[in-house]
Amino acid sequence: MLTPEKIARLLEGREDDPFATLGVHPADKGFTACVLLPEAMEVTAYRLDGKQVGTLPRVDARGLFCGKVAIKMRQPLRYRATYADGGEYQMIDPYGFGPVLGPLDDYYFAEGSHERLFDKMGAHLISHEGVEGTHFAVWAPNAKRVSVVGDFNQWDGRRGLMRRRRDAGVWEIFLPDVGPGSPYKFEIMGTDDALLPLKADPFAFRSELRPSTASIVADHPGHVWGDERHRDYWANVDPRREAISIYEVHAGSWQKDEHGNFLGWDELANRLIPYVVGMGFTHIEFLPVSEYPYDPSWGYQTTGLYAPTARFGEPDGFARFVDGAHRAGVGVILDWVPAHFPTDAHGLARFDGTALYEHEDPRKGFHPDWNTAIYNFGRREVAQFLINNALFWAERYHVDGLRVDAVASMLYLDYSRKEGEWIPNAQGGRENVEAVDFIQQMNKALYGAHRGVMTIAEESTSWPKVSHPVHEGGLGFGFKWNMGFMHDTLRYLARDPVHRRHHHDDITFGLLYAFTENFVLPLSHDEVVHGKGSLLHKMAGDDWQKFATLRAYYAMMWGYPGKKLLFMGQEFAQRQEWSEARALDWHLLEHGPHQGVQHLVSDLNRLYRSRPALHARDCEVEGVEWVLVDAAADSVFAWARRAPGEAPIVVISHYTPTLRHHYRIHLPAAGRWREIMNSDSADYGGSGAGNLGSVFADDNGWAEIVIPPLATLMLELDH
């Protein structure tokens, strides 16, 4: 029965069940229909087949129309409204449709075990009860009411009131005739009866281009994939024993078009994929590509975890990029940010008027380093939201891996906090056990559902077993960035060569722990921003020494145990510090020294991929042994790389500008050793000193070799 109180609750936005008033309801041996259409003058009701079934009188001046309709069963109706200016508007009544979600969705969502949330939440184009439209669903358990608003209802929250599913705290509605490309947001009334700023959809699959912030109804994925060969290969190998050489890319500044604008995904594919193939890298790793509002955050402060950013075009363009990379034999890894999120008003912060995705207490819910909010990893709905996102990128876009950002900030409750600014765990410790459990569950879910996908942790402390399986007490990542290698080696190479003899252990120390984890050796974007300069300018000495040292460093790194990662521009010795606001300095390749570094990196990738001794035991102690560890006075290091059934390779690195003739070294076997890499080669811009292609070790393994200045050699035993 339609009472004044019901009308008031509906029109004043206090009704959390609009379906109890709006739509078609039994009354007096027939049915009545109610619809809210502000500013309308007359409303006529029709069945969906076009037959008129009644005219609805206005029962409230604010736009509520109710009246009897000549139908024999409850069903959705179509309304035609006329306005004072003579205009007309037609709509199918959304309140005539039943729910789309079911009790099992409620159960698994509330339990935190729903692994198909991206099929249920957000905006989905469906056919429901014979009508085409879009189903919207959003989690806002503490809201008094939630509406979906957009152009389709003049952004009027009274006309998009959603159904509350009390058991799960989810709100849903099916809106007929709302199609792809429609912008939308959620209007949410908080517990204090105040309307919050309009919120973007946490599960939006597409977003408007910044500075606009609305979500967009995305069409069904239309891309037809052709990457079976690539995916099958990686699903059936052990990545620890494969060559993995990663080219880290910020998609917005690798190159730009002739007007200085971003390249779209298709143009980026046409340029970047051939370049990466030509350079011999195995993978591209993108800085985050999920939607984010602020360009200088580089994507690390995301507001749309499920939407590829609109900066580079529509989502299908990203799918085409990944497919094209796979067809060319190149994997695609995404930087993924579950550690924190920005507090932009349209985003997740206090989403339903309460600390929903974040902790209420800023000692657990706020990041002092980045002025961002921290996810409440202990809340099962939040952990489920993030785990589903990891699964989403692997399934929807076939990504080969996720590099998880800022893992250390998740693991420690006192991360970047002073005494009294953090809350100990139940045992009084600093470990965030809720984040540990989330990380373990994420890795188990992703590895369990998608063979061939890898996860990589950026974890900068000595947390144990980061890349060990969960059932062995590990966090479950496939790999971990070796931050110690990067810090120690760059510190060593920044020193004047005359002082390096006193810091020999900056290089030797790393092999003491090189196999405690499955390591990736990262020379990432973090090392070439915020006043740190480029890698070239981190090297000591004059320009010639900088180039020579950088070449020697790269060759040493490619001969060192661990997978490889190099940030864009460093492969040709970018001189300027990186900035997201401009393209790389490609004009440098007009100059010989820069060409030489690029040529070297390309050759190193091919050597690394073609020689199992250099990659097949990257993560196992059997893969390396010292040949020369104590030559501190000469700043020379040498070790052998091995793999079963393969010829060993000896890596010799030298970090003084002295040319060393007749240098006596004990090699692992007698015979001829071919010089397969010399970073001082004239082809790379070096002096051309070397061993004329080979050296010979006597029956006891002793050889006399030429070691060029500031150079790395690789010698392979010739069977």
N, C-alpha and C positions, 0 to 999 in steps of 0.2 A: 504494500500500500504506500502510495506516494504521500508523505506527510510534510508539513512545513519544515520540520527539523531535518528530514532527509534532503530536502531541497537546499536548505541553508548550508548543511554540511558539504554538499556537492559544490555549490557555487562559491563557497568561501574557502574551498581547497582543504577541508578537514576530513573528507571522505577517503578512507584508504581502500574501499572496495567499490569503485564506480560501477562495476558490473551488477551490483545489487539494485542500482537505480536506472542506469542507462541501458539501452538495448530493448529487447522484447521480453515481456513478462506476462504470465497468465493473470487474467482479471475478469470477473463476472462472465463466465462461460465463453470467454474469448481471450483476446490478447491486447495489451496496450504497448505502445512503443514510446520511448523517450530519447531525445537527442539534444545535445548542447551545441548550439550554433550562434554565438554572440553576433549581434548586429543584423541577424536575419529578420525578415518581415514575415515570410510564410514558408512553411515546410510541407512538402508532399512526400508521401512514402510509397515505394514501389517494391514489388518482389524483384529478385535478381533477373527474372525472365522478362521484366519490363512492365508487368501488370500493376496498375495503380491500386493501392489497398487502403488509402486513407489520407486525410489532411490533418496535420498535427497542430492544434492550437498552442499559442505561446502561453505558458503558465507562469513565467517569471520574466520580467523585463530584461533580465541579464542574459537571456538567450536560451532558456530551457523550454523545449517544445515537447508536449506529451499528449497522446490521444489513442483512441481505439483504432486498430487496424484489422482489416478483413482477411485474416489468414487462419488456417486450420491447425498449424503446428508452429512451434518456435523455430525461427529461421532468421538469418541475416537479411536486412532490408537495405535498399538504396534510397537515399534521400536527395531531393532537389530543393535547394533553398533559393529564395529570391530576396533581393536587397533593395533598399530605398532608391538606389541609383539605377535600378533596372537590371543590375547584374545578376547572374545565376551561378550557383556552385553545386556540383553533384559529388556525392561520396557514398561509399558502402560503409554501413555502420560497423565499426570494429567491435562494438559491444554485443554483437549478435553471434560471435564466434567463441567456441570453447578454447580452453588452454592448449598450448602446444607441448609444453614440458609435462612430464609425468612424475608419478610418485617415486620411481626409481632414480630420476634425476635429483629430486629433493634429497633422497636418502644418501646417494653417493656424494652429492655436493656437501651436505652437512657432515658426512663422515670424513671428507677430505680425500676421497679415493677416486674421484671422477677424472679419468684420463682422456675424455673427449669433450672437455668444456668448450673448446673452440668450435665444436659442431652445434652447441646449444646457446652459448652466451653471445652477446653482441647483436649484430643485425644480419639476418639470413633471409635471402630471397627464397620463398617456398610457395607451394600451392597448398592451401589449407581449407578443407571442407569445400573443395572445388573452386576456390577463388585464389588468384595470384596476388601476392603482396609480400610484405616483409615482416618477419617476426623479430621483435626486439626483446632482449632480456638483459637485466643488470642486477648486480648484487648491491643492496643498500639496506641492510637489516634494521637500521635504527631510524630510517626515514619515516616521516608521517605520511608522505605521499610522494610518488615519483611519476613524472610525465615524460614522454618522448616528444620533442618539439622539433619543427623544421619548417621548410617552405610549405610542406604539404598541409600544415595546420596553422600557418601564419605565426609560428613560434609562440603559440598560445597554449600554455600548460594546462588550461582547463579542458582542452580538446584532445589531449593525448594521455589522459590519466590511465595508469597501468594497473594490472591485477597483482596483488601481493600474494606470494606463496609463503605463508607464514613459517612453515617448517624449515625452509632454507634461507629465508631473508632475501629471496630473489623476486624481482618484479618483472612482469612480462606483458606483452600485448602484440597482437597481430593486426597490422594496418594494411587493409586491402589497397591495391593500386599504387602503393609506394614502391618505386622501382629503383634500379641501379643509378648511381650518381646523385642520389638525394642527400644533401647535407642534413645532419641532425645532431642534437645534443640531448642531455637529460636535465630536466628541471626538477630539483629535489627540494622538498620542504624538510628542514631538520627538526630535531626534537623540540626546539624552542619556537616552532611555528613560523620561523623565518625562512624565506627562500634563499638558497645558496646561489653563488654564481653558477651559471650554466656549465655543466660538466661534459667533457668529451667522453666517449665510450671507452672503458678500459680494454675491451675486446675489439675495438674498431680494426677492421682489416684494411681500411684506407682512410686517409685524412686530407684535409685541405692544406694547401701550401701556406706556410707561415708568411705573414703574421696572422692569417686566419687560423682558427683552431677547431672548427667543427669536424666531426667524424663524417664519413661518407659511406652510404650503402654501397657495398662492393658487389659487382656481378660475380656469378659463379666462376671459379678459376677456369679459364679457357685454354690454357697452354697445353699442348700435346707434347709430352716429354719424349726425348730420344736418347737418353743417357744411360740405358741399361748396362752397356758394356763397362762404363766407368764405375757405376755403383756396384755391379757384381764383382768387379775386381777388388775394390776396397772392402767389400763384405767378406771376402775369403782370404785375406792376408792378415798378418800381424803387423800393425803399423810401426811397432817398435823396431822391426827389422826391414822396414822400407825406407827408401830415400825420401825425406820430407824437407823441402827447401821452400820457405814461405816468403812471399812478397807482400809486405804490409802496406795497405793503401787507404788513404782518405779520398773517398770517391769525388768529393767536391773540389779538390785542388791538385789532383794528379795532372790533369790537363783541363783547359777550358776552351770554349768555342771562340770563334773570331771576334765575338762581342764581349768576351770576358765572362760569359755565363756558364753555369753548370752544364756538363754534358748529360744528355739523357742516357738511360740504360742501354739503349740500342747503339748509340754512337760510342758510348764507353766500351761496349762489347767489341765494336769494330776496331777500336784502337788498343785497348788494354789487353785483351786476350791474345792477339798475335804478338804483342810485345812480350808478354810473360812467357809465351811458348818459345819465342826467339831467345829469350834470356835463360831458358832452361829451368825456371822455377816450377815446382810441382803444385803449389797452392797459392791462391790469393787470399789474404786475410784483410777484410774490410773493418775499419773503425766502424762503430755501430751505425747501422742503416735503418733501425726502427725510428719512428717519428720522434722528433725533438724540436723544441721551439727556438733554441738559441744557437746560431751558427758557431760562435767561439767555444761552445761546450764540446764540439766535435762529435756529438751524438751520445756522449756519456751521461747526459741528463735527459733521459727519455720520458716522454709523456704518452707514447703509444707503442707499447711493446709488440703488438701484433700487426702493425702497419709499416711496410717499407716507406721510408720518407717520401713525401711528394716532391722533394727537390729534384728528383731524377726521373719523374714520370709516374705512370700508373703501376700498380703491383705486378701486373703481368709482364711488364718490362724487366723487372728484376728476375722473374722466373725464366724469361728468355736468356738473360745474361748467364744465370747459373747453368742452364742447359747447354748454352754455347760453350761455356768453359769446360763442362764435362765432356762434351763431344770432342774438344781439343785436348783432352787428357789432363785438364787442370782442375783441382779441387777448389772449393770456396768455403772459407771459414769466416764466421761472423764474431766480432766482439760483442759480448752479451753482458748486460749490466743488471744483475739482480741485487746488487749491494745497496743501492739507494735510488731515490727518484726526486725530481725537483718539486718545489712547492707552488708552482704556477696554479692560479685560481681555477683554471679549467681542467686540471689534472687530478691525480689521485689524492692529493692532500686533503684530509678531513672530508672524505668523499661524500658521506651522508650526514655531515655535521659533527661526526665523531672521528676519533683516531681509528680508522677502519683498516687501512693497509699498513699504517705505521703504528709505533708504540705511542701511547699517550704521554709517557714520561720522556722528556727530551734527553735524559741520560741514557736512554736506550733507543730513542726514536729520532734523534737529530744528529747529523754529521757536522762536526765543527769545521772540518777541512773544506767541505764543498757547499755548506749551507743548504743541505738537502735533507730529506726525510729518509729514515731507514725502515725497510720492510719489517713487519712483525713476523719473523720466520716461525715463531711458535704458534701462530694462528693457522689452523689447518686450511682454511679457505684461501689465505694468502699464499702459503706454500704451494697449494694446489694451482693457484693462478700462475705462479712462476714456473712450476714443473710443466704445466700444460703449454706454456710458451716455448720452453725448450723443445718439447715434442712437436709443436706446431711448425717451427722453422725447419726441422728435419723432414717432416711429412709434406708440408705444403710447398716448400721451396727447395727441397732436396739438398740442403746445405750439408757439407761434409764434416763440419765441426763447429763448436762454440769455444771461443777463448773467453773465459770468465774473468771479468775485470774485478780488481780490488778485493780479492778473496781474503787477504789478511785483515781488511777492515771488517769483514763479516765474522771472522773467527774469534776476535778478541773484544771483549766488552770494554776494555780500557783503551782501545785504539785511538790515538791522538787526544787522549783525555788526561787531565790531571787528577790527583787524589781528590776524592769527593765528588768527581764529575761522572762517575760510573757506578753501576749497581752490580755487585758480585753475583755469581750464579748460586744455586741452592747449596753447593758445597763450599762456598766462599771463594771460589776461584775466578779467574779472569776469562776463562774459555766460554764462548757463547755456544752452549750445548744445543740450543734450538737451531742456530745456523748450521752447526755441524750436521744435525739430523736432516735438515733441509737439503744440504749439499749431497749427502749420501743418498737420499731418496731421489733427487734429481738425476744423479749419475746412474743409479740402478734403473730408473725408468727409461732414460734415454738409451743406454747401452742395451737394455732388454728389448726395446721396441725397434731399434734401428741398427742393425749390424753394419759396420763400416763407418759409423759416425764416431768422431773423437771429441773429447772435451780436454781443454788445456787451461790450467790454473795460472793466473798471475798471482803468485803467493810469494811475498818478499821476506818471510821469516823462515825459521827452521821447524815449522810445524811438521810432526812426523807423518810419514806415509801418505802424503798428498796424492801421489799417483799409484797407490796400492789399492787393491780391491776392497770393497766394503766388508766382505766376509772375512777379510784378514785384519780388520780394524782400520782400514784406510778410508780416505775421503772418496775414493772411487774415480778420480780423474784419470784420463789416459796419459797426460803429460803435465809437466810443470815448467814454467819459465825458470831458467837458471839465472837469477838476478845476481848471484855472487860472481859468476863468470864475467858478466858484463861489467860490474863495478870494479872488480879487481884488475881486469885486463885494461880497461880504459884509464884507470888510475896509473897503471904501470906505463902505458904509452904516452901519457901526458908529461912524464918526467923527461928531463934532459937525458940523452943516452949515457952521459958520463955517470949519472947517478943510478942507472937501472941495475947495476951490479949489486947494489945494496937492497934491492927490493925484488930479488929473484923469486921469492915465494909468492908474489902476486900472481905469477903464472903457474908455478908448480902446485900451489895449495889446492887448486880446483880439482885435481885428479884424485885427491883424498876422499872426496864425497861425490864424484861424478856419477856414481852408479847407485846412490841411495834413492834416487828418483828417476823416472823417465823424463829426461830433460830436453827442453828446447832452449837453444842459445839465442837470446833476443837482443838485437840491436834495433830497438823499437822507436816509435815516435817520441816517447817520453825522454829520450836522450838528446833530442835535437830541437827542443822548445824551451820557453821560459828562461832565455838567457844562456842556455847551455851551448849554443853554437852547433854547427854541423859536425859530423864525425871527422871530416877532414881537418877542421880547425881544433879538434881535441888532440891531434897528434903534435908532438913536440918538434921544434926545429923550423928551418926555412921551408919554402914552398916545395922544393925538391924532396926534402926529408919527409914532409907531411905526406906527399903522395906515395913515396916509397914505403913509409911505415904503414899507411892505410892498406896498401896492397899486401904487405907482409901479414898484417893483422887478418885480413879477409882469408888469405890462404891458410893461415894457422887455424882460424875458426872452422873453416870447411874440413880441415884435417883433424879437428878435435872431436871427441865423442859427444853426440847430441844432435838433435835436429836443428835446422837453421832458420832464422828469421831476420830479414833485413827490411827496414822501412824505405819506402819509395824515395828516390832521389839520391840515396846514399850509394846506390849501385853505379852512379857516375860521378861521385864525389861532389854533390851539391855543396856550394860554398856558403850560401845564406842559411841561416836558421829557418826551419820550416814555419810557414804561416798558412792557416786554413784559408786566408783571404786572397791568396794568389796561387797561380800555377807554379809547378816546378820550373827551374831555370834550364829548360831544354837547350837553350842556345849554347850552354857550356860544351855541348858535344861537338861544337865546331873546333874545339881545342884538343890537341893531342893527349895531354895528361888525363883529361876526363874521358876521352875515348878509350884510353888504355885501361882505366879502372873498370869501365863498363865491359870491355872485352875480357878482362880477367874474371869478373864475376860470372859472366856467361860460361867461360871455360871451366871455372870451379864447379858450377852446377852440373855441367855435363860429366866432369870427372867424378864427382860425388855420386851421381846417379848410375854411372856405368861401372863403378868399382865397388862390389859388395864389401870389400875390406874397409871402405870408408863409411858404410852406412848400416850393414847388416847386424853389427853388434854395437850400435850406438849406445844402447842402454844396458850392456852387459860387461862385466869387468874383464871377461876374456877377450874383449875387443881391442884392448890397448895395453901396452907395456912400455915403460920408460927405456929409452936407449941412451939418453944423456940428460941427467937431471941436475947435476951439480956444477955446471960450467958457468957459474955466476960471474966470474971475472970477464968472460967473453960475451955474456948475455945471449947464450945459445941454449936452445932447448931442442930435444929430439925424442920422439916416441914412435913406436910401431903400431899400426892399425892392422887388425886381423879379422878374418872370417873363415869358417870351415871350408876347406877345399879351394881357397883363393890365395893368390900370391900376396904376401904381406907388403904393406906400403909404409915407408918411414917418412915422417914429417919432421923437417928441420927448420926451426925459426931462429932468426938472428936479428938482434935489435941494437946494433951499433952501426955507425956509418963506415966501418972499417971493412975493406975487402980482405977476406982471409983465404990465403993460398995454403995448400998442403995441410988442411985441417984434418987431424987424425981422429977418426970416429969408429966405434965398434958396431958394425951392423949385425942384424940377427942371423945372417947366413952368408956363406961364401958365394962368390959368383958375380955376375954382371947385374947391376942395378940401373935401370933406365930412369932418367930424369923426366918425369911425366908432368911436373909443374915447377916453374921458376918464376916467382913474382917479380923478379928483376929483369925478366926478358924485355928486349927492345920492343916486342909486340905490345907490351903493356905500358910502355913509356919508361922502362928501366934502363940501366946502364949496359945490359947485355952480358954481364959476367955470368959464368956458369961452368958446366962440366962437359960441354960438347956432346950432350945427349945421354951420357952414362958414366958410371963409376964402377970400379971393380974392388971387391972385397977378397982378401986372401983366404987361405984355408981356415984361418982362425977368425975370420969375419972382420978383420981390420981393413980400413980403407982411408985413403987420403983424398979429400975433396976440396973443391973451391966453394966457399960460402960467400955469396955476394953481400954487399952492404944492405942493411935494413931489408931483409928478404926472407921468404919462406920457400924451401924446396920440398918436393915430394919425390921420393925414389921408390920404384917398384921392382921387386925381384923378378928377373927375367928367367923363367923356367925354360 
